[in-house]
Each structure stands twice: as C-alpha cells, then as structure tokens.
C-alpha cells in the first residue's frame, strides 16, 4: 500500500509544479497569485519552516477582531451600494416629475418654454 501512497504524493507534487497560464483579467491573476501564496504558506506551516511573519499573519486573521473588521467592511460596501441605488432612483423620479409637469402644462393649453411661436 505504501507504493500507491507514494505515487499519489508524486502525482500531486507534479500537478503542483506544472505552470498554469496567467489569469486573463487582473482579478483572476490576483486570485491565482493569492492561491499560490496560500499554498506555499500552508506547506511552510506543515513543514515547520514558516517565518514568524507568516505565523503571525495567520494568527491575526483568525481572531475575532479581524472577523468584526471584515464584517464592518462588507456592511460599509452594502451601504455604499444602497446610496448609489438611491441616488439613481431619485434621478429617475425627478425625470418622471418633469415629464408629468410638462404633460400637464400642455394639457391645460400652456405652451412649453421650448416652443417659439410667441404665445405665453
């Protein structure tokens, strides 16, 4: 059974060493590099060769404070999205009011300011 385990390990190592094409977008490339860095850090932690900075980084992100900060940032992003949607909705409503007022003005026989026929 040991030879099969060695083959599996060697196959995994070979797959890990194969070079992948760079991501096509900036975000894909960033994700790819982040995954590589995480894989390397994991290997170092398992082997006991990780630097104090690597260990401290993963201890820090595992804390409750880090989770709270992450949630806060997510909520701030949601708030910004809601504000953006609200501004767009307000602009749409203002445009509808403007069109409604123009339509009512024409219905009552008033001429729009754009018409240049001399009537008030």
C-alpha positions as CSV (number, residue, x, y, z in Angstrom):
1,X,0.0,0.0,0.0
2,X,2.9,2.3,0.6
3,X,3.9,2.4,-3.2
4,X,0.4,3.6,-4.1
5,X,0.6,6.4,-1.5
6,X,4.0,7.5,-2.9
7,X,2.6,7.6,-6.4
8,X,-0.3,9.7,-5.2
9,X,2.0,12.1,-3.5
10,X,4.3,12.3,-6.5
11,X,1.3,12.9,-8.8
12,X,0.1,15.8,-6.5
13,X,3.6,17.3,-6.4
14,X,3.9,17.1,-10.2
15,X,0.5,18.7,-10.6
16,X,1.5,21.5,-8.2
17,X,4.7,22.1,-10.1
18,X,3.0,22.4,-13.5
19,X,2.9,26.0,-14.6
20,X,-0.5,27.4,-15.2
21,X,-1.3,30.2,-17.7
22,X,-1.6,33.6,-16.0
23,X,-5.1,34.8,-15.4
24,X,-6.7,36.7,-18.2
25,X,-8.0,39.6,-16.0
26,X,-6.3,41.5,-13.2
27,X,-8.7,39.9,-10.7
28,X,-8.1,36.4,-12.0
29,X,-4.3,37.0,-11.8
30,X,-4.6,38.3,-8.3
31,X,-6.6,35.3,-7.2
32,X,-4.1,33.0,-8.8
33,X,-1.2,34.6,-7.0
34,X,-3.1,34.6,-3.7
35,X,-3.8,30.9,-4.0
36,X,-0.1,30.2,-4.7
37,X,1.0,32.3,-1.7
38,X,-1.5,30.5,0.5
39,X,-0.4,27.1,-0.8
40,X,3.2,28.0,0.0
41,X,2.4,29.3,3.4
42,X,0.5,26.1,4.1
43,X,3.5,24.0,3.1
44,X,5.8,26.0,5.3
45,X,3.5,25.7,8.3
46,X,3.2,22.0,7.8
47,X,7.0,21.6,7.4
48,X,7.7,23.8,10.4
49,X,9.7,26.2,8.2
50,X,7.3,29.2,8.3
51,X,8.7,32.5,9.3
52,X,7.4,34.4,12.3
53,X,5.7,36.9,10.0
54,X,3.7,34.1,8.2
55,X,2.7,32.6,11.5
56,X,1.7,35.9,13.0
57,X,-0.3,36.8,9.9
58,X,-2.5,33.6,10.1
59,X,-2.9,34.0,13.9
60,X,-4.0,37.6,13.4
61,X,-6.6,36.8,10.7
62,X,-8.0,34.0,12.9
63,X,-9.0,36.5,15.7
64,X,-12.5,37.7,16.4
65,X,-11.4,41.3,15.9
66,X,-10.4,40.5,12.3
67,X,-13.8,38.9,11.7
68,X,-15.5,42.0,13.0
69,X,-13.4,44.3,10.8
70,X,-14.2,42.1,7.8
71,X,-18.0,42.3,8.5
72,X,-17.7,46.0,9.0
73,X,-16.1,46.5,5.6
74,X,-18.8,44.3,4.0
75,X,-21.5,46.3,5.6
76,X,-19.9,49.6,4.5
77,X,-19.8,48.3,0.9
78,X,-23.5,47.4,1.1
79,X,-24.3,50.9,2.4
80,X,-22.4,52.5,-0.5
81,X,-24.3,50.3,-3.0
82,X,-27.6,51.3,-1.4
83,X,-26.7,55.0,-1.5
84,X,-25.7,54.7,-5.2
85,X,-29.0,53.0,-6.0
86,X,-30.9,55.7,-4.0
87,X,-29.2,58.5,-6.0
88,X,-30.1,56.8,-9.3
89,X,-33.7,56.2,-8.2
90,X,-34.0,59.9,-7.2
91,X,-32.8,61.0,-10.6
92,X,-35.4,58.7,-12.3
93,X,-38.2,60.1,-10.1
94,X,-37.1,63.7,-10.8
95,X,-37.2,63.0,-14.6
96,X,-40.7,61.4,-14.2
97,X,-42.0,64.5,-12.3
98,X,-40.5,66.8,-15.0
99,X,-42.2,64.9,-17.8
100,X,-45.5,64.8,-15.9
101,X,-45.4,68.6,-15.3
102,X,-44.7,69.2,-19.0
103,X,-47.6,66.9,-20.0
104,X,-50.0,68.7,-17.6
105,X,-48.8,72.1,-18.8
106,X,-49.5,71.1,-22.4
107,X,-52.9,69.6,-21.5
108,X,-54.0,72.9,-19.9
109,X,-53.1,74.7,-23.1
110,X,-49.9,76.3,-21.9
111,X,-47.0,76.2,-24.3
112,X,-43.7,74.7,-23.3
113,X,-40.7,77.0,-22.9
114,X,-39.1,75.3,-25.9
115,X,-41.9,76.4,-28.3
116,X,-41.0,79.6,-30.1
117,X,-44.3,80.7,-31.5
118,X,-44.7,83.8,-29.4
119,X,-47.6,82.6,-27.1
120,X,-47.4,82.8,-23.3
